[in-house]
């Protein structure tokens, strides 16, 4: 979907409004959007757990999936930071979910 490439290089913990939590592989720009989503009441909390995660094949697989399936908001777009939207990225079974789990495991998260 997105023609813009964004390297993912951190892992964050997202707390939904219902109190449940999940992990996301992200970057500082997307973390800023998550912080704005907290401020607008779309999610309850976001916390960075790990910075500068290794550029493994699993990470490249996950990045490719995100790029092909989601339009990423950015802090350089005024409409995105004035009116952030929160989209929880799906992790379909198969190579994407396997890559996601491998990233978390190799960073000792989860």
URNORQUI-V506291 format. One line per field, one symbol per residue. ss: DSSP state (2 for helix, 1 for strand, 0 for the rest). phi: phi as a letter, one per 30 degrees, with the letter a starting at -180 (. if undefined). burial: # if it has 16 or more other C-alpha atoms within 10 Angstrom, else .. A space follows every 10 residues. Layout:
ss: ???
phi: ???
burial: ???
This chain:
ss: 0000000001 1111100000 1111110222 2222222220 0000111111 1000002222 2222222220 0000000222 2200000000 0000222222 2222220000
phi: .ddccbdcbb bbcccdddjd bacbcbbddd dddddddddc idbdabbdcb chdddddddd ddedddedbb cddbddcedd ddbdccbddd bdejddddde ddddddchbj
burial: .....#.### ######.... ..######## ########.. .#####.#.# ..#....##. ###.###... .####..... #..###.... #....##.## ####......
